[in-house]
Amino acid sequence: MRAADATLGVVLVVLVALLLWVIVVYNNLVRGRNRVREAWSGIDVQLRRRGSLVPNLVETVRDYHELDYPDADDPHVVLKQWSLARRLSGQAPPRGRSSR
């Protein structure tokens, strides 16, 4: 019976070692999955921040544009400003159609 006890002991040791290996591998896989989820969560947060900054940036650019060109939407004012700039530079504004 001595040989049977030794064989049973070896089998139990191998089973326990196999069980411990399965547990370690499973824990590593779960840890990896959690790291991937956390990484995607961080990317999602950055994209949401960037998405919320775009409207603020657009509004800021509009405000500065209005400060620089308060009447840029009115074509009559733009034409007057263009005409004035041409006169001040010494060139006459175009009259009627071009002869070309």
C-alpha positions in Angstrom: 0.0 0.0 0.0 3.0 2.2 0.3 3.2 2.8 -3.5 -0.5 3.5 -3.8 -0.2 6.2 -1.1 2.8 7.8 -2.9 0.9 7.8 -6.2 -2.2 9.3 -4.6 0.0 12.0 -3.0 1.6 12.8 -6.4 -1.7 13.0 -8.1 -3.1 15.3 -5.3 0.0 17.6 -5.6 -0.4 17.8 -9.4 -4.2 18.5 -9.1 -3.5 21.2 -6.5 -0.8 22.7 -8.6 -3.1 22.6 -11.7 -5.9 24.2 -9.7 -3.6 27.0 -8.4 -2.3 27.6 -12.0 -6.0 27.9 -13.3 -6.7 30.4 -10.5 -3.7 32.5 -11.3 -4.4 32.5 -15.0 -8.0 33.5 -14.4 -7.1 36.3 -12.1 -4.6 37.6 -14.6 -7.3 37.5 -17.4 -9.7 39.4 -15.1 -7.1 42.0 -14.2 -6.3 42.5 -17.9 -10.0 42.9 -18.8 -10.4 45.5 -16.0 -7.3 47.4 -17.3 -8.8 47.5 -20.8 -12.1 48.7 -19.5 -10.4 51.4 -17.5 -8.3 52.5 -20.5 -11.4 52.8 -22.7 -13.2 54.7 -19.9 -10.3 57.2 -19.8 -10.5 57.6 -23.6 -14.2 58.1 -23.4 -13.8 60.8 -20.7 -11.2 62.6 -22.9 -13.5 62.6 -25.9 -16.4 63.9 -23.9 -14.2 66.7 -22.5 -13.0 67.6 -26.1 -16.6 67.5 -27.3 -17.7 69.9 -24.6 -14.9 72.3 -25.4 -15.7 72.6 -29.1 -18.9 74.7 -28.6 -17.0 76.9 -26.2 -14.3 77.4 -28.8 -16.7 78.2 -31.5 -18.5 80.8 -29.4 -15.2 82.4 -28.4 -14.2 82.7 -32.1 -17.6 84.2 -32.9 -17.2 86.7 -30.1 -13.8 87.8 -31.3 -15.0 87.9 -34.9 -17.8 90.2 -33.9 -15.3 92.5 -32.1 -13.1 92.7 -35.2 -15.9 92.8 -37.8 -19.1 94.0 -36.0 -21.1 94.3 -39.3 -19.6 91.5 -41.3 -23.0 90.0 -41.9 -24.4 93.1 -43.5 -23.2 93.2 -47.2 -23.9 97.0 -47.5 -21.6 97.8 -44.6 -18.9 95.4 -46.0 -19.2 97.1 -49.4 -18.9 100.5 -47.9 -15.8 99.5 -45.9 -14.2 97.9 -49.0 -15.0 101.0 -51.0 -13.5 103.3 -48.3 -10.4 101.1 -48.1 -9.9 101.3 -51.8 -10.3 105.1 -51.8 -7.9 105.5 -48.9 -5.3 103.4 -50.7 -5.5 105.7 -53.7 -7.5 103.5 -56.1 -10.9 104.4 -57.3 -13.7 101.9 -56.7 -15.0 100.1 -59.8 -17.9 101.7 -61.6 -20.4 99.6 -63.4 -19.2 96.6 -65.3 -15.6 95.9 -66.3 -14.7 96.5 -69.9 -13.1 93.0 -70.2 
